[in-house]
Amino acid sequence: MAMGKATLSLLVHLHAALLFLPAEPAAVYDVVARYGARGDGASDSTAPFLRAWADACRSPRRHATVRVPPGNYLLAQPATFLGPCAAAAVTFSLDANATLLAPPRYAWESPTGRWITFESVVGLTFTGGTLDGRGAALWQCKGTQPRGHCPTGASSLTISNSREVVVEGVRSVNSGLFHFVVLQSSGVTVRRVRVDAPGDSPNTDGIHVHKSRDVAVYDADVRTGDDCVSVGPGNSNLWIERVSCGPGHGISIGSLGKQQGMAVEAVENVTVKTTWFTNTTNGLRIKTWVSSKRGYVRGVTFSDSTMSGVGNPIIIDQHYCPDGGCSAGAGDRRSTAPRSSGIKISEVEYVNVRGSSATPVAVSFDCSRSNPCSGIRLRDVRFTYQKSLEVEKATASCRNAQGTASGLVVPPSCL
């Protein structure tokens, strides 16, 4: 019995000692020291970056790190960092003073619409540094040339077909297209990121999520020319919290119903809380096209939002048509053009949303005639209309919308 106790004591002490053993250090792959990347802003470092990634990805150690020291690194070609990896976790670490530069010429075009892509990776952490899309010349082209005369542009960072990914502490500036994209992925967290682009830069969504699930966005400061956060079709279980937006087009679900590729366009279980909007064109928005495409948006909660000088603080727009000319035959009985949206919107809640509207109508529910909005709930929603230096009463507008209101709701609910 004494020997048994001694053995047990030894095992306990051995286990305790093992707990305090240092973890196996990560294998480090420095893009400069080992692969010859040059941070001079002029030499193309695409190949050294891809080689560093390939070696880190197949590292025999459980953890591998691609290290990017201070400097300005030109990635003059679309860079796709492919998985799956042998390493259980790979960190792509940019120094705080490291900047990745897109090509300067606006005629540069990526065949995939992407600049930096991580594809089919599990256990990725992308952290630190700045991504500079250098999109100014492209925006100028789009603003002065007829449609179709300019390249589409490329999104700066895309996470595609991946899972268990963290994007943290990254700044994206002047993207030619979207800044951050999460595509067909799961278990992705985007946190402590900053987006900077002019308020008139076209199609520069800050964070776009598409066909993904279990995605979280925390502590994002977004200033851009399109949606600060956009939620495309095919998404479920999204959590968006502590986002500052402005300038920009707000936080949007949609647009839905335009593309013909998906049989059903669905978005469900979305939480947006603790957000701030300053001088944005929209606040909390759901938008769908007039189309026969079927789909739904359901189980959405918007809570604890503060707005200042926002054009459309709360808006459901099921007649979305940003460029005009949509459904030209909708008023003609003989026309076969769709007359309303096929997307059903239900169970959407707005709680403790407040501030000032830059337009008289602070709350607008313009829903589908064939699929009216249902289960819309307002609780403690308060808005004024800020007209120049004067504060006036705001109004609410409802069409084909059903729901309830509780608590203090100003302007009075039209539901």
Backbone torsions as a table, in degrees:
resi	resn	phi	psi	omega
1	MET	NA	-39.9	179.5
2	ALA	-62.9	-40.7	178.7
3	MET	-62.5	-38.5	179.4
4	GLY	-62.6	-43.1	178.8
5	LYS	-64.7	-40.6	179.6
6	ALA	-64.1	-41.9	179.0
7	THR	-63.0	-43.9	179.1
8	LEU	-62.0	-42.5	178.9
9	SER	-61.8	-41.1	179.2
10	LEU	-62.8	-42.3	-179.8
11	LEU	-64.4	-40.1	179.1
12	VAL	-62.8	-45.8	-179.4
13	HIS	-66.9	-36.6	178.2
14	LEU	-65.1	-42.3	178.7
15	HIS	-62.7	-42.4	178.9
16	ALA	-62.8	-39.7	179.5
17	ALA	-65.5	-40.4	179.7
18	LEU	-62.6	-34.2	179.8
19	LEU	-61.9	-29.3	-175.9
20	PHE	-100.8	5.3	174.1
21	LEU	-69.0	140.8	178.6
22	PRO	-63.6	141.9	177.8
23	ALA	-66.8	154.6	177.3
24	GLU	-58.0	125.9	-178.9
25	PRO	-65.1	147.8	178.8
26	ALA	-70.0	145.0	171.1
27	ALA	-73.8	129.4	-174.0
28	VAL	-109.7	130.7	-179.8
29	TYR	-121.3	99.8	-175.9
30	ASP	-86.4	121.6	-173.8
31	VAL	-66.5	-23.4	179.4
32	VAL	-90.2	-57.0	-173.2
33	ALA	-64.7	-37.7	-174.4
34	ARG	-101.5	-23.2	-170.7
35	TYR	-124.5	-2.6	171.5
36	GLY	80.0	17.2	174.0
37	ALA	-63.0	148.3	-178.1
38	ARG	-121.7	125.3	-178.6
39	GLY	-91.1	42.7	-177.3
40	ASP	-96.1	-0.7	178.7
41	GLY	79.0	-2.9	-176.1
42	ALA	-124.1	-32.7	-178.6
43	SER	-81.0	134.6	-179.6
44	ASP	-72.2	116.6	-178.2
45	SER	-103.6	14.2	-177.9
46	THR	-58.1	-49.6	-176.8
47	ALA	-62.7	-47.3	176.8
48	PRO	-59.0	-38.5	178.5
49	PHE	-63.9	-43.4	-179.3
50	LEU	-66.3	-37.5	178.1
51	ARG	-66.9	-41.7	178.0
52	ALA	-60.9	-43.1	179.1
53	TRP	-63.3	-45.8	-177.6
54	ALA	-58.6	-42.5	179.4
55	ASP	-68.7	-41.3	178.6
56	ALA	-64.7	-40.1	-176.9
57	CYS	-63.8	-37.1	-179.5
58	ARG	-97.1	15.9	179.5
59	SER	-58.7	138.4	177.1
60	PRO	-73.5	-15.5	177.8
61	ARG	-79.2	159.3	-178.9
62	ARG	-68.9	-33.4	-176.6
63	HIS	-122.7	133.4	178.1
64	ALA	-134.1	148.3	-178.6
65	THR	-130.8	128.7	167.8
66	VAL	-93.0	119.6	-176.0
67	ARG	-105.6	131.1	177.3
68	VAL	-117.6	106.7	-178.6
69	PRO	-69.6	174.8	176.6
70	PRO	-56.5	145.3	179.3
71	GLY	147.2	173.1	177.4
72	ASN	-112.8	113.5	-172.0
73	TYR	-111.3	118.6	177.8
74	LEU	-81.9	121.0	169.9
75	LEU	-107.7	92.1	-169.2
76	ALA	-82.5	-4.8	178.7
77	GLN	-127.9	156.6	172.8
78	PRO	-57.2	131.3	-176.0
79	ALA	-115.9	114.9	178.0
80	THR	-111.4	117.9	-179.3
81	PHE	-97.6	106.5	-169.3
82	LEU	-91.5	143.3	166.8
83	GLY	-114.2	-166.9	-1.8
84	PRO	-73.6	161.3	-175.5
85	CYS	-107.8	152.3	172.4
86	ALA	-72.2	-37.9	177.0
87	ALA	-66.1	139.5	-179.4
88	ALA	-69.8	-29.3	-179.3
89	ALA	-145.3	132.1	178.0
90	VAL	-124.6	128.7	176.3
91	THR	-106.6	128.4	174.1
92	PHE	-105.6	101.3	-167.8
93	SER	-109.5	114.2	174.3
94	LEU	-96.5	132.2	172.0
95	ASP	-58.4	152.4	179.5
96	ALA	-58.1	-25.3	179.5
97	ASN	-103.7	21.9	175.6
98	ALA	-101.9	134.6	178.2
99	THR	-127.5	131.1	172.6
100	LEU	-96.6	128.7	-174.0
101	LEU	-110.1	130.6	171.0
102	ALA	-77.6	163.8	176.8
103	PRO	-57.8	145.8	-174.9
104	PRO	-78.8	-21.9	-173.6
105	ARG	-83.2	135.1	-175.8
106	TYR	-71.5	-19.3	-179.7
107	ALA	-73.4	-11.3	177.0
108	TRP	-58.6	132.1	-177.4
109	GLU	-135.8	134.1	174.4
110	SER	-96.2	130.3	-179.5
111	PRO	-63.7	-21.7	179.6
112	THR	-99.4	-3.8	-174.8
113	GLY	73.4	20.9	-177.9
114	ARG	-131.3	148.9	174.2
115	TRP	-100.9	-64.7	179.2
116	ILE	-112.7	124.5	-176.6
117	THR	-131.7	136.1	167.4
118	PHE	-109.7	119.7	-170.8
119	GLU	-119.4	126.4	173.5
120	SER	59.3	47.5	-179.0
121	VAL	-114.2	138.5	175.0
122	VAL	-116.5	129.5	176.4
123	GLY	80.8	39.6	-179.9
124	LEU	-96.3	139.8	166.3
125	THR	-123.2	121.4	176.8
126	PHE	-112.0	118.9	-168.9
127	THR	-139.5	145.0	168.8
128	GLY	79.4	171.1	171.6
129	GLY	76.6	-172.3	-175.7
130	THR	-130.2	139.9	171.6
131	LEU	-109.2	120.2	-178.9
132	ASP	-112.6	105.5	-178.3
133	GLY	-76.9	-12.6	178.0
134	ARG	46.7	54.9	-173.2
135	GLY	-91.2	1.4	-171.5
136	ALA	-57.9	-44.2	-178.8
137	ALA	-65.2	-36.9	177.7
138	LEU	-66.2	-43.0	178.0
139	TRP	-60.2	-41.2	179.9
140	GLN	-62.6	-40.6	177.2
141	CYS	-60.7	-47.0	-179.1
142	LYS	-64.6	-29.5	-178.8
143	GLY	-82.1	-15.7	-174.7
144	THR	-120.0	-17.6	-176.1
145	GLN	-106.6	154.7	177.4
146	PRO	-61.1	155.1	179.7
147	ARG	-55.9	135.3	178.8
148	GLY	93.5	-8.8	-179.1
149	HIS	-88.6	-8.6	-176.9
150	CYS	-119.8	152.1	174.0
151	PRO	-59.7	156.1	177.3
152	THR	-68.1	-37.7	-174.5
153	GLY	102.9	177.4	-177.3
154	ALA	-134.0	135.7	173.4
155	SER	-68.4	143.9	-172.6
156	SER	-71.9	-52.1	-177.6
157	LEU	-133.0	121.8	179.7
158	THR	-120.8	129.0	171.1
159	ILE	-102.9	113.9	-171.6
160	SER	-125.4	132.9	175.6
161	ASN	50.3	44.3	-176.2
162	SER	-129.1	168.5	176.8
163	ARG	-148.5	159.4	-178.2
164	GLU	54.5	61.0	-176.4
165	VAL	-120.1	140.5	173.6
166	VAL	-123.7	127.2	170.8
167	VAL	-113.1	118.4	-168.2
168	GLU	-141.6	136.1	171.4
169	GLY	66.5	28.3	-176.9
170	VAL	-104.6	141.3	173.6
171	ARG	-110.5	131.2	176.4
172	SER	-118.0	127.5	-178.5
173	VAL	-125.7	142.5	167.8
174	ASN	51.9	45.9	177.8
175	SER	-66.3	145.5	176.1
176	GLY	-71.9	-26.0	178.1
177	LEU	-138.3	-136.9	179.7
178	PHE	-65.0	150.7	179.5
179	HIS	-81.8	-58.7	178.5
180	PHE	-122.1	134.2	179.1
181	VAL	-129.1	132.2	171.2
182	VAL	-113.6	115.9	-171.1
183	LEU	-127.2	123.7	174.8
184	GLN	49.0	48.2	-176.4
185	SER	-132.2	169.3	178.7
186	SER	-144.1	154.4	178.8
187	GLY	64.1	41.1	-178.2
188	VAL	-105.7	133.4	175.7
189	THR	-120.4	127.7	175.1
190	VAL	-115.4	118.3	-175.6
191	ARG	-144.0	150.6	178.6
192	ARG	52.2	46.7	176.3
193	VAL	-107.0	156.4	176.9
194	ARG	-129.6	137.9	179.2
195	VAL	-122.4	130.2	178.8
196	ASP	-133.6	120.5	172.0
197	ALA	-157.3	154.6	-179.0
198	PRO	-61.4	153.5	-179.3
199	GLY	-64.5	-16.6	179.0
200	ASP	-106.6	13.3	177.7
201	SER	-78.0	123.4	-171.0
202	PRO	-79.5	141.9	172.3
203	ASN	57.9	37.8	-178.1
204	THR	-110.4	53.4	177.4
205	ASP	-50.9	140.8	-178.7
206	GLY	-71.2	-59.8	179.0
207	ILE	-131.5	120.1	-178.9
208	HIS	-117.5	129.6	179.8
209	VAL	-117.2	130.7	-172.4
210	HIS	-142.0	126.4	176.0
211	LYS	51.5	48.1	-176.4
212	SER	-133.9	167.1	177.6
213	ARG	-141.6	157.0	178.1
214	ASP	55.0	56.6	179.3
215	VAL	-114.4	136.1	179.4
216	ALA	-126.0	138.9	175.7
217	VAL	-124.8	122.9	-179.7
218	TYR	-128.9	143.6	166.3
219	ASP	53.6	55.7	178.9
220	ALA	-108.6	135.0	176.0
221	ASP	-112.7	108.9	-170.6
222	VAL	-120.7	125.5	176.2
223	ARG	-133.7	109.2	-171.5
224	THR	-155.2	-175.5	-175.3
225	GLY	-101.5	4.4	178.6
226	ASP	-142.0	-154.3	-178.1
227	ASP	-60.2	135.4	174.9
228	CYS	-67.0	-45.4	171.0
229	VAL	-133.3	130.2	177.8
230	SER	-124.1	136.1	-178.3
231	VAL	-113.7	107.7	-179.5
232	GLY	-83.2	-171.7	-178.8
233	PRO	-72.8	159.3	174.7
234	GLY	79.7	23.4	-177.6
235	ASN	-109.9	146.0	173.6
236	SER	-148.5	151.6	177.0
237	ASN	59.0	64.8	177.5
238	LEU	-109.9	139.3	177.6
239	TRP	-127.9	119.5	-177.7
240	ILE	-124.5	119.2	-172.8
241	GLU	-144.4	140.5	178.2
242	ARG	58.2	65.2	178.2
243	VAL	-117.9	129.1	173.9
244	SER	-103.4	130.3	-172.7
245	CYS	-131.4	127.8	174.2
246	GLY	144.0	125.8	2.4
247	PRO	-71.8	167.3	-179.3
248	GLY	155.7	-175.8	-177.1
249	HIS	-104.8	12.5	176.2
250	GLY	94.1	-167.5	174.4
251	ILE	-104.5	121.6	-170.6
252	SER	-124.9	136.6	163.3
253	ILE	-97.7	118.8	-173.8
254	GLY	111.1	-177.3	13.1
255	SER	-82.3	150.4	178.1
256	LEU	-118.9	153.7	173.1
257	GLY	94.5	1.2	-179.2
258	LYS	-91.2	-45.1	-176.1
259	GLN	-76.0	146.0	-178.0
260	GLN	-100.3	0.0	-173.5
261	GLY	-75.5	-32.2	-175.0
262	MET	-96.2	137.4	-179.8
263	ALA	-65.5	-44.8	179.2
264	VAL	-133.2	131.3	177.4
265	GLU	-102.4	116.2	-172.5
266	ALA	-130.8	142.9	171.3
267	VAL	-137.2	129.2	179.6
268	GLU	-150.9	155.7	178.7
269	ASN	58.5	70.2	179.9
270	VAL	-122.3	129.1	175.4
271	THR	-118.6	127.3	176.3
272	VAL	-125.0	115.0	-175.7
273	LYS	-140.8	154.4	177.6
274	THR	53.3	73.2	-178.5
275	THR	-128.5	154.2	-179.7
276	TRP	-130.3	132.5	-179.5
277	PHE	-125.4	130.7	-179.7
278	THR	-130.2	115.1	175.7
279	ASN	54.5	40.3	176.2
280	THR	-93.8	159.3	179.3
281	THR	-73.3	-28.0	176.4
282	ASN	-139.5	163.0	173.5
283	GLY	-106.6	-93.4	179.6
284	LEU	-102.9	112.4	-169.1
285	ARG	-129.2	141.2	166.7
286	ILE	-122.6	128.5	-174.3
287	LYS	-135.3	134.0	176.2
288	THR	-137.0	153.0	178.2
289	TRP	-84.6	154.6	168.3
290	VAL	-72.4	107.5	-172.0
291	SER	-161.0	155.0	176.7
292	SER	-80.7	-5.9	179.3
293	LYS	-58.2	131.4	-178.4
294	ARG	-90.0	154.1	177.8
295	GLY	167.9	-173.0	-179.2
296	TYR	-157.1	156.1	167.8
297	VAL	-127.1	123.1	-177.6
298	ARG	-152.8	155.5	178.0
299	GLY	68.7	52.6	-177.9
300	VAL	-116.3	133.0	175.7
301	THR	-123.7	123.4	171.2
302	PHE	-109.5	122.3	-177.8
303	SER	-142.7	151.7	171.8
304	ASP	56.4	57.3	179.0
305	SER	-112.6	139.4	177.0
306	THR	-120.5	131.6	-175.5
307	MET	-130.9	144.5	177.6
308	SER	-136.1	118.0	177.5
309	GLY	63.3	40.2	-176.7
310	VAL	-94.5	134.6	-174.8
311	GLY	-64.8	-48.8	178.9
312	ASN	-132.0	85.8	-172.3
313	PRO	-57.9	-49.7	177.3
314	ILE	-125.2	120.2	-176.0
315	ILE	-148.1	130.5	163.9
316	ILE	-112.7	118.6	-176.1
317	ASP	-122.0	100.5	178.7
318	GLN	-97.4	16.7	172.7
319	HIS	-126.3	40.4	-175.9
320	TYR	-65.1	128.3	-179.4
321	CYS	-159.5	80.3	-170.5
322	PRO	-65.7	-26.6	-175.4
323	ASP	-106.1	2.5	-179.8
324	GLY	76.5	168.9	176.3
325	GLY	80.0	13.9	-178.4
326	CYS	-84.0	145.2	174.5
327	SER	46.7	55.8	-176.2
328	ALA	-60.5	-26.4	-177.4
329	GLY	-96.0	12.8	-174.2
330	ALA	-62.8	-27.3	-179.3
331	GLY	-90.8	0.4	-177.7
332	ASP	-103.7	119.3	-177.6
333	ARG	-60.5	-27.9	-178.8
334	ARG	-82.1	-12.2	-176.5
335	SER	-75.5	144.8	174.9
336	THR	-95.1	4.5	179.6
337	ALA	-64.8	141.7	177.5
338	PRO	-57.8	142.2	179.6
339	ARG	-105.0	-11.3	179.5
340	SER	-155.5	170.0	-177.3
341	SER	-80.0	141.3	175.9
342	GLY	-87.9	3.8	-179.8
343	ILE	-89.5	124.8	178.6
344	LYS	-92.7	125.0	179.0
345	ILE	-110.2	125.9	-177.8
346	SER	-150.9	158.5	175.9
347	GLU	53.6	61.0	177.1
348	VAL	-117.4	127.3	-173.2
349	GLU	-121.4	137.0	175.7
350	TYR	-120.4	118.0	-174.7
351	VAL	-128.3	126.0	176.2
352	ASN	54.8	57.8	176.9
353	VAL	-113.2	129.0	-169.1
354	ARG	-153.2	163.8	174.8
355	GLY	141.6	-154.2	-177.2
356	SER	-119.7	140.2	179.0
357	SER	-101.5	141.9	176.3
358	ALA	-86.8	-3.9	177.8
359	THR	-128.1	158.2	-177.1
360	PRO	-61.3	-35.2	-177.3
361	VAL	-92.3	105.6	-177.1
362	ALA	-87.1	-27.1	-178.9
363	VAL	-126.6	119.7	-176.9
364	SER	-134.2	119.9	174.8
365	PHE	-117.7	96.1	-179.3
366	ASP	-107.8	88.8	-168.2
367	CYS	-101.0	173.2	-176.1
368	SER	-72.3	137.9	177.5
369	ARG	-69.3	-38.8	-177.9
370	SER	-82.9	-21.3	178.6
371	ASN	-134.5	73.9	-176.2
372	PRO	-57.9	148.2	173.2
373	CYS	-66.1	139.6	179.0
374	SER	-137.5	155.3	178.8
375	GLY	67.7	29.5	175.6
376	ILE	-80.6	130.6	-177.3
377	ARG	-127.9	129.5	174.3
378	LEU	-112.9	130.3	176.0
379	ARG	-140.6	118.6	179.9
380	ASP	55.6	65.4	178.0
381	VAL	-115.7	124.3	-173.0
382	ARG	-138.2	120.9	179.1
383	PHE	-138.0	145.3	168.5
384	THR	-115.7	163.2	176.2
385	TYR	-102.5	113.8	-179.4
386	GLN	-91.1	97.9	-179.4
387	LYS	-101.9	104.9	-176.0
388	SER	55.1	-120.8	179.7
389	LEU	-94.6	-1.2	-177.4
390	GLU	-101.5	147.5	176.2
391	VAL	-108.1	122.6	-178.7
392	GLU	-124.2	174.2	178.4
393	LYS	-75.9	135.9	174.6
394	ALA	-88.3	166.6	179.0
395	THR	-125.5	168.8	176.3
396	ALA	-124.7	149.4	-178.4
397	SER	-135.3	131.9	-179.9
398	CYS	-130.7	138.4	171.1
399	ARG	-142.8	122.7	179.9
400	ASN	57.7	41.8	-178.6
401	ALA	-127.9	136.5	-179.9
402	GLN	-127.5	139.6	180.0
403	GLY	173.6	-162.9	-176.4
404	THR	-136.8	163.2	175.9
405	ALA	-135.3	144.7	178.6
406	SER	-147.2	164.2	-176.8
407	GLY	70.8	-158.4	178.6
408	LEU	-86.6	115.1	-179.1
409	VAL	-123.6	113.1	-179.2
410	VAL	-134.9	121.5	4.4
411	PRO	-68.5	160.8	-179.5
412	PRO	-55.2	142.1	-176.4
413	SER	-65.0	143.9	174.0
414	CYS	-101.5	4.4	-179.6
415	LEU	-73.4	NA	NA
